[in-house]
Amino acid sequence: MKCLTRNKVEFYYALYEGKQPVTITDKRGNEIQTGEYEVIHGDPVQSYANISPAKGEVQTRQFGEGDSYDKVIVLEKDAPSLDEYSWLWVDTMPLSDEYGGLAVDSDGEVLTPHDYVVTRRAASINSVAYAIRKVNVDGH
């Protein structure tokens, strides 16, 4: 499958960078670890790819019959290395703050949370295809 420039559409991605422990401060000012972790992603990055309008029979066989996904993104081989932990903005555009991070409201909620995640990766000689699934994120 070729990645013709005229077939490419804009999307954004944020790569997984790690996780950090969640801490709270008690009334004496001591920091206490909760045992939970917060997932850290990088800032959204603009990219262009061939994105299918919906899942089809060819893609179903490409990724297996049991996987649940909604669209397929096809990128050239030298494209960013997305994985199952990457966040994607396909149907929406992320709003950024002055530092390039995701814009948040006064309560700390992300104004434009990601709308897709990667479910599978299939690489060929010239391109990489990603099966992606629509998600509903509440802003965290």
The first five atom37 places (N, CA, C, CB, O) and aatype in JSON, in Angstrom:
{
  "aatype": [12, 11, 4, 10, 16, 1, 2, 11, 19, 6, 13, 18, 18, 0, 10, 18, 6, 7, 11, 5, 14, 19, 16, 9, 16, 3, 11, 1, 7, 2, 6, 9, 5, 16, 7, 6, 18, 6, 19, 9, 8, 7, 3, 14, 19, 5, 15, 18, 0, 2, 9, 15, 14, 0, 11, 7, 6, 19, 5, 16, 1, 5, 13, 7, 6, 7, 3, 15, 18, 3, 11, 19, 9, 19, 10, 6, 11, 3, 0, 14, 15, 10, 3, 6, 18, 15, 17, 10, 17, 19, 3, 16, 12, 14, 10, 15, 3, 6, 18, 7, 7, 10, 0, 19, 3, 15, 3, 7, 6, 19, 10, 16, 14, 8, 3, 18, 19, 19, 16, 1, 1, 0, 0, 15, 9, 2, 15, 19, 0, 18, 0, 9, 1, 11, 19, 2, 19, 3, 7, 8],
  "atom_mask": [
    [1, 1, 1, 1, 1],
    [1, 1, 1, 1, 1],
    [1, 1, 1, 1, 1],
    [1, 1, 1, 1, 1],
    [1, 1, 1, 1, 1],
    [1, 1, 1, 1, 1],
    [1, 1, 1, 1, 1],
    [1, 1, 1, 1, 1],
    [1, 1, 1, 1, 1],
    [1, 1, 1, 1, 1],
    [1, 1, 1, 1, 1],
    [1, 1, 1, 1, 1],
    [1, 1, 1, 1, 1],
    [1, 1, 1, 1, 1],
    [1, 1, 1, 1, 1],
    [1, 1, 1, 1, 1],
    [1, 1, 1, 1, 1],
    [1, 1, 1, 0, 1],
    [1, 1, 1, 1, 1],
    [1, 1, 1, 1, 1],
    [1, 1, 1, 1, 1],
    [1, 1, 1, 1, 1],
    [1, 1, 1, 1, 1],
    [1, 1, 1, 1, 1],
    [1, 1, 1, 1, 1],
    [1, 1, 1, 1, 1],
    [1, 1, 1, 1, 1],
    [1, 1, 1, 1, 1],
    [1, 1, 1, 0, 1],
    [1, 1, 1, 1, 1],
    [1, 1, 1, 1, 1],
    [1, 1, 1, 1, 1],
    [1, 1, 1, 1, 1],
    [1, 1, 1, 1, 1],
    [1, 1, 1, 0, 1],
    [1, 1, 1, 1, 1],
    [1, 1, 1, 1, 1],
    [1, 1, 1, 1, 1],
    [1, 1, 1, 1, 1],
    [1, 1, 1, 1, 1],
    [1, 1, 1, 1, 1],
    [1, 1, 1, 0, 1],
    [1, 1, 1, 1, 1],
    [1, 1, 1, 1, 1],
    [1, 1, 1, 1, 1],
    [1, 1, 1, 1, 1],
    [1, 1, 1, 1, 1],
    [1, 1, 1, 1, 1],
    [1, 1, 1, 1, 1],
    [1, 1, 1, 1, 1],
    [1, 1, 1, 1, 1],
    [1, 1, 1, 1, 1],
    [1, 1, 1, 1, 1],
    [1, 1, 1, 1, 1],
    [1, 1, 1, 1, 1],
    [1, 1, 1, 0, 1],
    [1, 1, 1, 1, 1],
    [1, 1, 1, 1, 1],
    [1, 1, 1, 1, 1],
    [1, 1, 1, 1, 1],
    [1, 1, 1, 1, 1],
    [1, 1, 1, 1, 1],
    [1, 1, 1, 1, 1],
    [1, 1, 1, 0, 1],
    [1, 1, 1, 1, 1],
    [1, 1, 1, 0, 1],
    [1, 1, 1, 1, 1],
    [1, 1, 1, 1, 1],
    [1, 1, 1, 1, 1],
    [1, 1, 1, 1, 1],
    [1, 1, 1, 1, 1],
    [1, 1, 1, 1, 1],
    [1, 1, 1, 1, 1],
    [1, 1, 1, 1, 1],
    [1, 1, 1, 1, 1],
    [1, 1, 1, 1, 1],
    [1, 1, 1, 1, 1],
    [1, 1, 1, 1, 1],
    [1, 1, 1, 1, 1],
    [1, 1, 1, 1, 1],
    [1, 1, 1, 1, 1],
    [1, 1, 1, 1, 1],
    [1, 1, 1, 1, 1],
    [1, 1, 1, 1, 1],
    [1, 1, 1, 1, 1],
    [1, 1, 1, 1, 1],
    [1, 1, 1, 1, 1],
    [1, 1, 1, 1, 1],
    [1, 1, 1, 1, 1],
    [1, 1, 1, 1, 1],
    [1, 1, 1, 1, 1],
    [1, 1, 1, 1, 1],
    [1, 1, 1, 1, 1],
    [1, 1, 1, 1, 1],
    [1, 1, 1, 1, 1],
    [1, 1, 1, 1, 1],
    [1, 1, 1, 1, 1],
    [1, 1, 1, 1, 1],
    [1, 1, 1, 1, 1],
    [1, 1, 1, 0, 1],
    [1, 1, 1, 0, 1],
    [1, 1, 1, 1, 1],
    [1, 1, 1, 1, 1],
    [1, 1, 1, 1, 1],
    [1, 1, 1, 1, 1],
    [1, 1, 1, 1, 1],
    [1, 1, 1, 1, 1],
    [1, 1, 1, 0, 1],
    [1, 1, 1, 1, 1],
    [1, 1, 1, 1, 1],
    [1, 1, 1, 1, 1],
    [1, 1, 1, 1, 1],
    [1, 1, 1, 1, 1],
    [1, 1, 1, 1, 1],
    [1, 1, 1, 1, 1],
    [1, 1, 1, 1, 1],
    [1, 1, 1, 1, 1],
    [1, 1, 1, 1, 1],
    [1, 1, 1, 1, 1],
    [1, 1, 1, 1, 1],
    [1, 1, 1, 1, 1],
    [1, 1, 1, 1, 1],
    [1, 1, 1, 1, 1],
    [1, 1, 1, 1, 1],
    [1, 1, 1, 1, 1],
    [1, 1, 1, 1, 1],
    [1, 1, 1, 1, 1],
    [1, 1, 1, 1, 1],
    [1, 1, 1, 1, 1],
    [1, 1, 1, 1, 1],
    [1, 1, 1, 1, 1],
    [1, 1, 1, 1, 1],
    [1, 1, 1, 1, 1],
    [1, 1, 1, 1, 1],
    [1, 1, 1, 1, 1],
    [1, 1, 1, 1, 1],
    [1, 1, 1, 1, 1],
    [1, 1, 1, 1, 1],
    [1, 1, 1, 0, 1],
    [1, 1, 1, 1, 1]
  ],
  "atom_positions": [
    [[0.84, -1.17, 0.0], [0.0, 0.0, 0.0], [0.89, 1.23, 0.0], [-0.96, 0.0, 1.21], [1.79, 1.36, 0.83]],
    [[0.63, 2.13, -0.91], [1.44, 3.34, -1.01], [0.82, 4.45, -0.18], [1.57, 3.79, -2.47], [-0.39, 4.49, 0.05]],
    [[1.66, 5.35, 0.27], [1.22, 6.51, 1.05], [1.31, 7.75, 0.16], [2.08, 6.68, 2.35], [2.21, 8.57, 0.33]],
    [[0.39, 7.88, -0.77], [0.39, 9.03, -1.66], [0.06, 10.29, -0.89], [-0.61, 8.82, -2.8], [-0.78, 10.27, 0.01]],
    [[0.72, 11.38, -1.22], [0.52, 12.64, -0.53], [-0.93, 13.1, -0.61], [1.43, 13.71, -1.1], [-1.47, 13.63, 0.36]],
    [[-1.57, 12.9, -1.74], [-2.96, 13.35, -1.88], [-3.93, 12.55, -1.02], [-3.38, 13.26, -3.33], [-5.05, 13.01, -0.78]],
    [[-3.54, 11.38, -0.55], [-4.4, 10.56, 0.3], [-4.19, 10.82, 1.79], [-4.17, 9.11, 0.01], [-4.93, 10.29, 2.62]],
    [[-3.2, 11.62, 2.13], [-2.88, 11.84, 3.54], [-3.78, 12.9, 4.16], [-1.43, 12.25, 3.69], [-4.13, 13.9, 3.53]],
    [[-4.13, 12.66, 5.41], [-4.91, 13.63, 6.19], [-4.16, 13.92, 7.49], [-6.35, 13.11, 6.48], [-3.32, 13.13, 7.93]],
    [[-4.49, 15.05, 8.07], [-3.82, 15.48, 9.29], [-4.35, 14.71, 10.5], [-4.01, 16.99, 9.5], [-5.55, 14.46, 10.62]],
    [[-3.44, 14.34, 11.39], [-3.8, 13.79, 12.69], [-2.69, 14.15, 13.67], [-4.03, 12.24, 12.61], [-1.62, 14.59, 13.26]],
    [[-2.95, 13.96, 14.94], [-1.97, 14.24, 15.98], [-1.75, 13.0, 16.82], [-2.42, 15.43, 16.87], [-2.65, 12.18, 16.98]],
    [[-0.55, 12.87, 17.36], [-0.24, 11.75, 18.25], [0.6, 12.24, 19.42], [0.48, 10.63, 17.49], [1.3, 13.25, 19.32]],
    [[0.52, 11.51, 20.51], [1.38, 11.76, 21.68], [1.92, 10.42, 22.12], [0.59, 12.49, 22.85], [1.16, 9.49, 22.38]],
    [[3.24, 10.32, 22.19], [3.89, 9.06, 22.55], [3.95, 8.88, 24.07], [5.29, 9.0, 21.96], [4.07, 9.85, 24.82]],
    [[3.88, 7.65, 24.49], [4.0, 7.28, 25.9], [5.43, 7.57, 26.36], [3.64, 5.77, 26.12], [6.39, 7.18, 25.7]],
    [[5.56, 8.25, 27.51], [6.89, 8.58, 28.04], [7.21, 7.88, 29.35], [6.99, 10.06, 28.23], [8.36, 7.87, 29.78]],
    [[6.22, 7.29, 29.98], [6.47, 6.59, 31.23], [5.33, 6.79, 32.21], [0.0, 0.0, 0.0], [4.23, 7.21, 31.84]],
    [[5.61, 6.48, 33.46], [4.61, 6.68, 34.51], [5.3, 7.16, 35.76], [3.82, 5.37, 34.79], [6.49, 6.91, 35.97]],
    [[4.54, 7.87, 36.59], [5.1, 8.37, 37.84], [4.12, 8.08, 38.97], [5.4, 9.9, 37.75], [2.91, 8.06, 38.75]],
    [[4.62, 7.85, 40.17], [3.73, 7.55, 41.29], [2.88, 8.76, 41.67], [4.54, 7.08, 42.49], [3.35, 9.9, 41.64]],
    [[1.64, 8.5, 42.04], [0.73, 9.55, 42.5], [0.94, 9.74, 44.0], [-0.78, 9.19, 42.18], [0.91, 8.78, 44.77]],
    [[1.15, 10.98, 44.39], [1.34, 11.29, 45.81], [0.3, 12.3, 46.26], [2.77, 11.82, 46.07], [-0.17, 13.12, 45.47]],
    [[-0.04, 12.24, 47.54], [-0.94, 13.22, 48.14], [-0.22, 13.81, 49.35], [-2.32, 12.58, 48.55], [0.72, 13.22, 49.88]],
    [[-0.67, 14.96, 49.77], [-0.07, 15.61, 50.93], [-1.08, 15.57, 52.08], [0.36, 17.09, 50.61], [-2.22, 15.99, 51.93]],
    [[-0.63, 15.05, 53.24], [-1.54, 15.0, 54.38], [-1.59, 16.36, 55.08], [-1.1, 13.9, 55.38], [-0.93, 17.31, 54.65]],
    [[-2.38, 16.47, 56.14], [-2.57, 17.76, 56.8], [-1.33, 18.29, 57.49], [-3.69, 17.66, 57.8], [-1.27, 19.46, 57.85]],
    [[-0.33, 17.44, 57.68], [0.95, 17.88, 58.27], [1.97, 18.29, 57.22], [1.52, 16.78, 59.14], [3.07, 18.74, 57.55]],
    [[1.6, 18.12, 55.95], [2.51, 18.51, 54.87], [3.4, 17.37, 54.38], [0.0, 0.0, 0.0], [4.29, 17.6, 53.57]],
    [[3.17, 16.16, 54.86], [3.96, 15.0, 54.42], [3.39, 14.45, 53.13], [3.98, 13.9, 55.52], [2.17, 14.34, 52.97]],
    [[4.28, 14.1, 52.2], [3.84, 13.48, 50.95], [3.71, 11.98, 51.15], [4.82, 13.79, 49.8], [4.61, 11.33, 51.68]],
    [[2.57, 11.43, 50.72], [2.29, 10.01, 50.86], [2.01, 9.43, 49.48], [1.09, 9.76, 51.82], [1.21, 9.98, 48.73]],
    [[2.67, 8.31, 49.14], [2.4, 7.65, 47.87], [1.12, 6.83, 47.99], [3.58, 6.76, 47.44], [0.91, 6.14, 48.99]],
    [[0.26, 6.92, 46.97], [-1.03, 6.23, 47.0], [-0.94, 4.8, 46.49], [-2.04, 7.0, 46.19], [-1.87, 4.02, 46.69]],
    [[0.14, 4.45, 45.83], [0.26, 3.14, 45.22], [-0.24, 3.13, 43.78], [0.0, 0.0, 0.0], [-0.09, 2.13, 43.08]],
    [[-0.82, 4.23, 43.34], [-1.28, 4.37, 41.97], [-0.22, 5.09, 41.14], [-2.63, 5.13, 41.91], [0.68, 5.73, 41.68]],
    [[-0.35, 4.97, 39.83], [0.59, 5.63, 38.93], [-0.17, 6.47, 37.91], [1.49, 4.6, 38.22], [-1.27, 6.1, 37.48]],
    [[0.42, 7.58, 37.52], [-0.12, 8.44, 36.48], [0.71, 8.22, 35.21], [-0.1, 9.94, 36.91], [1.93, 8.27, 35.25]],
    [[0.02, 7.97, 34.11], [0.7, 7.75, 32.83], [1.08, 9.1, 32.24], [-0.2, 6.95, 31.85], [0.28, 10.03, 32.23]],
    [[2.31, 9.2, 31.75], [2.83, 10.44, 31.18], [2.99, 10.27, 29.67], [4.19, 10.83, 31.84], [3.58, 9.3, 29.2]],
    [[2.44, 11.23, 28.92], [2.59, 11.26, 27.46], [3.27, 12.57, 27.06], [1.21, 11.11, 26.75], [3.21, 13.56, 27.79]],
    [[3.91, 12.55, 25.91], [4.53, 13.75, 25.38], [3.47, 14.71, 24.86], [0.0, 0.0, 0.0], [2.28, 14.42, 24.91]],
    [[3.91, 15.84, 24.37], [3.01, 16.82, 23.78], [2.51, 16.31, 22.43], [3.73, 18.19, 23.61], [3.21, 15.55, 21.76]],
    [[1.3, 16.7, 22.02], [0.78, 16.3, 20.71], [1.67, 16.78, 19.58], [-0.64, 16.82, 20.52], [2.15, 17.91, 19.57]],
    [[1.88, 15.89, 18.6], [2.71, 16.18, 17.44], [1.86, 16.0, 16.19], [3.97, 15.25, 17.39], [1.13, 15.02, 16.06]],
    [[1.95, 16.96, 15.28], [1.19, 16.89, 14.04], [1.86, 15.92, 13.07], [1.07, 18.29, 13.39], [3.08, 15.86, 12.98]],
    [[1.04, 15.16, 12.36], [1.54, 14.25, 11.35], [0.48, 14.09, 10.27], [1.92, 12.87, 11.98], [-0.65, 14.55, 10.43]],
    [[0.85, 13.44, 9.18], [-0.06, 13.17, 8.08], [0.05, 11.7, 7.7], [0.24, 14.09, 6.86], [1.14, 11.14, 7.66]],
    [[-1.1, 11.08, 7.41], [-1.12, 9.67, 7.06], [-2.36, 9.35, 6.25], [-1.05, 8.79, 8.31], [-3.29, 10.15, 6.17]],
    [[-2.35, 8.17, 5.65], [-3.53, 7.65, 4.97], [-4.38, 6.98, 6.05], [-3.14, 6.64, 3.81], [-3.99, 5.96, 6.61]],
    [[-5.56, 7.55, 6.32], [-6.45, 7.01, 7.37], [-7.72, 6.53, 6.7], [-6.76, 8.09, 8.47], [-8.39, 7.28, 5.99]],
    [[-8.06, 5.27, 6.94], [-9.25, 4.71, 6.33], [-10.5, 5.34, 6.93], [-9.29, 3.19, 6.52], [-10.49, 5.74, 8.09]],
    [[-11.58, 5.44, 6.14], [-12.82, 6.0, 6.68], [-13.5, 5.07, 7.68], [-13.77, 6.31, 5.55], [-14.16, 5.54, 8.61]],
    [[-13.35, 3.78, 7.5], [-13.94, 2.8, 8.42], [-13.28, 1.46, 8.18], [-15.49, 2.69, 8.23], [-12.59, 1.26, 7.18]],
    [[-13.49, 0.54, 9.09], [-12.88, -0.77, 8.97], [-13.51, -1.55, 7.83], [-13.02, -1.55, 10.28], [-14.7, -1.45, 7.56]],
    [[-12.67, -2.34, 7.17], [-13.17, -3.13, 6.05], [-12.67, -4.56, 6.12], [0.0, 0.0, 0.0], [-11.92, -4.92, 7.02]],
    [[-13.09, -5.35, 5.18], [-12.76, -6.78, 5.18], [-11.26, -7.02, 5.03], [-13.51, -7.47, 4.06], [-10.72, -7.92, 5.68]],
    [[-10.59, -6.25, 4.18], [-9.16, -6.43, 3.98], [-8.39, -6.18, 5.29], [-8.64, -5.49, 2.86], [-7.5, -6.95, 5.64]],
    [[-8.74, -5.11, 6.0], [-8.07, -4.8, 7.24], [-8.39, -5.83, 8.32], [-8.46, -3.42, 7.71], [-7.55, -6.1, 9.18]],
    [[-9.59, -6.4, 8.29], [-9.95, -7.41, 9.28], [-9.01, -8.6, 9.19], [-11.4, -7.86, 9.08], [-8.56, -9.12, 10.21]],
    [[-8.72, -9.02, 8.0], [-7.79, -10.14, 7.83], [-6.35, -9.72, 8.15], [-7.86, -10.69, 6.4], [-5.56, -10.52, 8.66]],
    [[-6.01, -8.48, 7.86], [-4.66, -7.99, 8.1], [-4.29, -8.02, 9.58], [-4.51, -6.58, 7.57], [-3.16, -8.34, 9.93]],
    [[-5.24, -7.7, 10.46], [-4.96, -7.63, 11.88], [-5.54, -8.8, 12.66], [-5.49, -6.35, 12.43], [-5.33, -8.88, 13.87]],
    [[-6.24, -9.7, 12.02], [-6.84, -10.82, 12.72], [-8.33, -10.61, 12.91], [0.0, 0.0, 0.0], [-8.8, -9.47, 12.92]],
    [[-9.05, -11.68, 13.06], [-10.5, -11.61, 13.15], [-11.0, -11.15, 14.51], [-11.09, -12.94, 12.84], [-12.11, -10.62, 14.61]],
    [[-10.22, -11.34, 15.58], [-10.71, -11.07, 16.92], [-10.46, -9.66, 17.42], [0.0, 0.0, 0.0], [-11.01, -9.29, 18.47]],
    [[-9.67, -8.85, 16.73], [-9.33, -7.52, 17.22], [-10.43, -6.52, 16.94], [-8.04, -7.06, 16.6], [-11.06, -6.54, 15.88]],
    [[-10.65, -5.65, 17.9], [-11.66, -4.61, 17.76], [-10.97, -3.31, 17.4], [-12.5, -4.46, 19.08], [-10.13, -2.81, 18.16]],
    [[-11.31, -2.75, 16.24], [-10.75, -1.48, 15.82], [-11.72, -0.79, 14.89], [-9.38, -1.66, 15.14], [-12.62, -1.43, 14.33]],
    [[-11.56, 0.52, 14.71], [-12.49, 1.3, 13.93], [-11.89, 1.82, 12.62], [-12.97, 2.45, 14.74], [-12.6, 1.92, 11.62]],
    [[-10.61, 2.15, 12.61], [-9.96, 2.7, 11.42], [-8.56, 2.12, 11.32], [-9.92, 4.25, 11.46], [-8.06, 1.48, 12.24]],
    [[-7.94, 2.37, 10.17], [-6.56, 1.95, 9.94], [-5.76, 3.15, 9.48], [-6.48, 0.78, 8.9], [-6.19, 3.88, 8.59]],
    [[-4.6, 3.36, 10.09], [-3.67, 4.41, 9.69], [-2.5, 3.74, 8.98], [-3.19, 5.27, 10.92], [-1.92, 2.79, 9.5]],
    [[-2.15, 4.24, 7.81], [-1.0, 3.71, 7.07], [0.03, 4.83, 6.95], [-1.42, 3.18, 5.65], [-0.27, 5.92, 6.46]],
    [[1.24, 4.55, 7.4], [2.36, 5.5, 7.38], [3.54, 4.89, 6.65], [2.77, 5.9, 8.82], [3.65, 3.67, 6.53]],
    [[4.43, 5.76, 6.15], [5.66, 5.27, 5.56], [6.52, 4.61, 6.63], [6.43, 6.41, 4.87], [6.31, 4.83, 7.83]],
    [[7.47, 3.83, 6.21], [8.32, 3.08, 7.14], [9.1, 3.99, 8.09], [9.3, 2.21, 6.35], [9.35, 3.6, 9.23]],
    [[9.48, 5.2, 7.65], [10.28, 6.1, 8.49], [9.4, 6.99, 9.38], [11.17, 6.96, 7.62], [9.89, 7.98, 9.93]],
    [[8.15, 6.66, 9.52], [7.2, 7.45, 10.31], [7.46, 7.24, 11.81], [5.74, 7.06, 9.97], [8.24, 6.35, 12.18]],
    [[6.83, 8.04, 12.66], [7.02, 7.87, 14.11], [6.59, 6.49, 14.58], [6.25, 8.94, 14.88], [5.68, 5.9, 14.01]],
    [[7.25, 5.99, 15.59], [6.96, 4.64, 16.07], [5.83, 4.67, 17.1], [8.23, 3.99, 16.69], [6.06, 4.75, 18.3]],
    [[4.61, 4.61, 16.6], [3.44, 4.55, 17.47], [3.36, 3.15, 18.07], [2.13, 4.89, 16.69], [3.83, 2.18, 17.48]],
    [[2.77, 3.05, 19.25], [2.55, 1.75, 19.87], [1.21, 1.75, 20.59], [3.7, 1.41, 20.85], [0.45, 2.71, 20.49]],
    [[0.91, 0.67, 21.3], [-0.39, 0.53, 21.96], [-0.6, 1.53, 23.09], [-0.53, -0.86, 22.51], [-1.71, 1.66, 23.6]],
    [[0.43, 2.24, 23.48], [0.32, 3.24, 24.54], [0.19, 4.66, 24.0], [1.51, 3.14, 25.46], [0.09, 5.61, 24.79]],
    [[0.2, 4.83, 22.69], [0.13, 6.15, 22.08], [-1.29, 6.68, 22.08], [0.66, 6.11, 20.65], [-2.26, 5.92, 21.96]],
    [[-1.42, 7.99, 22.23], [-2.71, 8.68, 22.13], [-2.8, 9.3, 20.75], [-2.87, 9.76, 23.24], [-1.81, 9.79, 20.21]],
    [[-4.0, 9.29, 20.16], [-4.21, 9.85, 18.83], [-5.4, 10.81, 18.83], [-4.44, 8.73, 17.81], [-6.4, 10.58, 19.51]],
    [[-5.27, 11.87, 18.05], [-6.37, 12.79, 17.77], [-6.6, 12.71, 16.27], [-6.04, 14.27, 18.23], [-5.83, 13.25, 15.49]],
    [[-7.67, 12.03, 15.86], [-7.97, 11.81, 14.45], [-9.17, 12.65, 14.02], [-8.23, 10.32, 14.17], [-9.1, 13.37, 13.02]],
    [[-10.26, 12.55, 14.76], [-11.47, 13.3, 14.42], [-11.52, 14.67, 15.09], [-12.7, 12.5, 14.81], [-12.39, 15.48, 14.78]],
    [[-10.6, 14.93, 16.0], [-10.53, 16.21, 16.69], [-9.11, 16.75, 16.58], [-10.96, 16.08, 18.18], [-8.18, 16.03, 16.22]],
    [[-8.96, 18.02, 16.9], [-7.63, 18.63, 16.92], [-7.34, 19.06, 18.35], [-7.55, 19.85, 15.93], [-8.15, 19.75, 18.96]],
    [[-6.19, 18.68, 18.91], [-5.89, 19.05, 20.3], [-5.62, 20.54, 20.44], [-4.7, 18.25, 20.81], [-4.94, 21.14, 19.62]],
    [[-6.16, 21.12, 21.5], [-5.87, 22.51, 21.82], [-4.62, 22.54, 22.68], [-7.07, 23.21, 22.54], [-4.51, 21.78, 23.64]],
    [[-3.69, 23.41, 22.34], [-2.41, 23.48, 23.06], [-2.33, 24.73, 23.9], [-1.24, 23.43, 22.09], [-2.95, 25.75, 23.59]],
    [[-1.56, 24.65, 24.98], [-1.3, 25.83, 25.79], [-0.08, 26.56, 25.22], [-1.07, 25.45, 27.29], [0.44, 26.16, 24.17]],
    [[0.38, 27.6, 25.87], [1.51, 28.39, 25.35], [2.83, 27.63, 25.34], [1.67, 29.64, 26.17], [3.78, 28.06, 24.69]],
    [[2.9, 26.49, 26.05], [4.14, 25.71, 26.11], [4.11, 24.51, 25.17], [4.39, 25.24, 27.52], [5.09, 23.77, 25.1]],
    [[3.01, 24.3, 24.45], [2.89, 23.18, 23.52], [2.22, 21.96, 24.13], [0.0, 0.0, 0.0], [1.98, 20.98, 23.42]],
    [[1.9, 22.0, 25.41], [1.2, 20.9, 26.06], [-0.3, 21.01, 25.83], [0.0, 0.0, 0.0], [-0.77, 21.98, 25.23]],
    [[-1.04, 20.03, 26.3], [-2.49, 20.06, 26.15], [-3.1, 21.14, 27.02], [-3.08, 18.69, 26.5], [-2.75, 21.28, 28.19]],
    [[-4.02, 21.9, 26.45], [-4.7, 22.97, 27.18], [-5.67, 22.35, 28.18], [-5.45, 23.93, 26.21], [-6.37, 21.39, 27.87]],
    [[-5.71, 22.92, 29.38], [-6.61, 22.44, 30.43], [-7.47, 23.59, 30.93], [-5.81, 21.81, 31.61], [-7.11, 24.76, 30.78]],
    [[-8.63, 23.24, 31.53], [-9.5, 24.28, 32.09], [-9.08, 24.58, 33.52], [-10.99, 23.83, 32.04], [-8.05, 24.08, 33.98]],
    [[-9.85, 25.38, 34.22], [-9.5, 25.8, 35.59], [-9.48, 24.64, 36.59], [-10.47, 26.85, 36.07], [-8.85, 24.74, 37.64]],
    [[-10.17, 23.53, 36.27], [-10.17, 22.36, 37.14], [-9.06, 21.36, 36.79], [-11.52, 21.66, 37.06], [-8.95, 20.31, 37.43]],
    [[-8.25, 21.68, 35.8], [-7.17, 20.78, 35.39], [-7.61, 19.72, 34.39], [0.0, 0.0, 0.0], [-6.83, 18.81, 34.08]],
    [[-8.84, 19.81, 33.88], [-9.35, 18.86, 32.9], [-8.85, 19.24, 31.5], [-10.9, 18.81, 32.93], [-8.86, 20.41, 31.13]],
    [[-8.41, 18.24, 30.74], [-7.94, 18.47, 29.37], [-9.13, 18.9, 28.52], [-7.26, 17.2, 28.78], [-10.18, 18.25, 28.54]],
    [[-8.98, 19.99, 27.78], [-10.07, 20.51, 26.95], [-10.38, 19.62, 25.75], [-9.74, 21.9, 26.48], [-11.54, 19.45, 25.39]],
    [[-9.36, 19.05, 25.13], [-9.54, 18.18, 23.97], [-8.79, 16.87, 24.19], [-9.04, 18.88, 22.67], [-7.67, 16.71, 23.7]],
    [[-9.39, 15.94, 24.93], [-8.71, 14.66, 25.15], [-8.61, 13.85, 23.86], [-9.45, 13.84, 26.22], [-9.34, 14.09, 22.9]],
    [[-7.69, 12.89, 23.86], [-7.49, 12.05, 22.67], [-8.77, 11.28, 22.36], [-6.3, 11.08, 22.88], [-9.58, 11.01, 23.24]],
    [[-8.94, 10.92, 21.07], [-10.15, 10.21, 20.68], [-9.89, 8.82, 20.11], [-10.9, 11.03, 19.68], [-10.84, 8.1, 19.81]],
    [[-8.63, 8.43, 19.94], [-8.3, 7.09, 19.45], [-7.06, 6.56, 20.17], [-8.05, 7.12, 17.92], [-6.24, 7.33, 20.68]],
    [[-6.95, 5.24, 20.21], [-5.75, 4.57, 20.7], [-5.38, 3.49, 19.68], [-5.98, 3.95, 22.13], [-6.22, 3.01, 18.92]],
    [[-4.11, 3.11, 19.68], [-3.62, 2.07, 18.78], [-3.94, 0.71, 19.39], [-2.08, 2.22, 18.52], [-3.71, 0.5, 20.58]],
    [[-4.47, -0.2, 18.58], [-4.74, -1.55, 19.07], [-3.77, -2.59, 18.5], [-6.16, -1.96, 18.74], [-3.43, -3.56, 19.18]],
    [[-3.33, -2.39, 17.26], [-2.39, -3.34, 16.64], [-1.49, -2.62, 15.66], [-3.15, -4.47, 15.93], [-1.81, -1.54, 15.16]],
    [[-0.34, -3.25, 15.39], [0.64, -2.73, 14.43], [0.99, -3.84, 13.45], [1.93, -2.19, 15.16], [1.21, -4.98, 13.86]],
    [[1.04, -3.51, 12.16], [1.43, -4.46, 11.13], [2.4, -3.77, 10.19], [0.19, -5.02, 10.36], [2.03, -2.84, 9.49]],
    [[3.64, -4.24, 10.18], [4.68, -3.62, 9.35], [4.92, -4.44, 8.09], [5.99, -3.48, 10.14], [4.91, -5.67, 8.12]],
    [[5.13, -3.74, 6.97], [5.54, -4.38, 5.73], [6.88, -3.77, 5.31], [4.46, -4.2, 4.6], [7.48, -3.03, 6.09]],
    [[7.33, -4.06, 4.14], [8.63, -3.56, 3.69], [8.65, -2.04, 3.57], [9.01, -4.19, 2.36], [9.62, -1.4, 3.96]],
    [[7.58, -1.46, 3.02], [7.56, -0.02, 2.73], [6.68, 0.81, 3.65], [7.12, 0.18, 1.34], [6.8, 2.03, 3.65]],
    [[5.81, 0.18, 4.43], [4.87, 0.95, 5.23], [4.53, 0.22, 6.53], [3.6, 1.23, 4.43], [4.86, -0.95, 6.72]],
    [[3.86, 0.96, 7.4], [3.39, 0.41, 8.67], [1.92, 0.76, 8.8], [4.22, 0.96, 9.89], [1.53, 1.91, 8.6]],
    [[1.1, -0.23, 9.13], [-0.33, -0.01, 9.32], [-0.66, -0.17, 10.79], [-1.17, -1.0, 8.45], [-0.15, -1.08, 11.46]],
    [[-1.51, 0.7, 11.29], [-1.95, 0.66, 12.68], [-3.46, 0.55, 12.73], [-1.46, 1.91, 13.46], [-4.16, 1.35, 12.12]],
    [[-3.97, -0.43, 13.44], [-5.39, -0.52, 13.7], [-5.66, 0.37, 14.9], [-5.86, -2.0, 13.96], [-4.99, 0.25, 15.93]],
    [[-6.64, 1.27, 14.79], [-6.93, 2.19, 15.89], [-8.39, 2.06, 16.3], [-6.6, 3.65, 15.48], [-9.26, 1.74, 15.49]],
    [[-8.65, 2.31, 17.58], [-9.98, 2.17, 18.15], [-10.42, 3.49, 18.77], [-10.02, 1.05, 19.21], [-9.64, 4.16, 19.45]],
    [[-11.66, 3.87, 18.53], [-12.24, 5.09, 19.09], [-12.45, 4.89, 20.59], [-13.6, 5.46, 18.38], [-12.91, 3.84, 21.03]],
    [[-12.09, 5.92, 21.37], [-12.29, 5.89, 22.82], [-13.01, 7.15, 23.26], [-10.94, 5.73, 23.57], [-12.97, 8.17, 22.57]],
    [[-13.64, 7.07, 24.4], [-14.32, 8.22, 24.98], [-13.62, 8.55, 26.28], [-15.85, 7.96, 25.21], [-13.75, 7.81, 27.26]],
    [[-12.87, 9.64, 26.3], [-12.07, 10.03, 27.45], [-12.74, 11.21, 28.14], [-10.61, 10.38, 27.02], [-13.21, 12.14, 27.47]],
    [[-12.79, 11.19, 29.47], [-13.48, 12.24, 30.19], [-12.61, 13.43, 30.53], [-14.06, 11.68, 31.43], [-13.03, 14.29, 31.31]],
    [[-11.41, 13.51, 29.97], [-10.57, 14.68, 30.19], [-9.4, 14.44, 31.12], [0.0, 0.0, 0.0], [-8.61, 15.35, 31.33]],
    [[-9.27, 13.26, 31.67], [-8.13, 12.97, 32.55], [-6.97, 12.45, 31.75], [-8.51, 11.96, 33.62], [-5.92, 12.15, 32.31]]
  ]
}
